[in-house]
């Protein structure tokens, strides 16, 4: 019984954290959108990459893969310097 308690606690923490990831993705997408609206000084290639990463991150979010979405959106933010 003592072994199941830590496992149950870890599972509960994971289940509670998942919605937090889900709600965090749209905030990151809004930050990227705002940075794009400000006409960042990026090459055409970099701008295309940011837009592709933004779109991929949104797809991952909609598919429920929030960890991957945040990672992808983070790459776009890094290119934008935010």
Secondary structure, DSSP 8 states (H G I E B T S, - for coil): -HHHHHHHHHHHHHHHHHHHHHHHHHHHHHHHHHHHHT-----HHHHHHHHHHHHHHHHHHHTT-HHHHHHHHHHHHHHHT-
